[in-house]
Amino acid sequence: MKDLKNATGSRTRLRTHNTEDARVIVQTALPQPSQRKWVKLKAVTKPVAKFILYRSAIWVWDHSGSIWDWLCSNVGFFL
């Protein structure tokens, strides 16, 4: 094990700790119901946002010719 620590460098040795320190147990409070709802909401929104961005990118790729034509014909409006 010491050879493995030496192979990774001196930073690994600095991060090691005594076995007595590892016995400390910290108990955290259970999340409140509103926090649990927020965690569930975040778990749902990430895949939904990923799906929407993916489908939008596919739509732009498929309609790139018509989008480019529309931009070229209306470039005076944007300037």
Long-range contacts (C-beta under 8 A, 24 or more apart in sequence): none
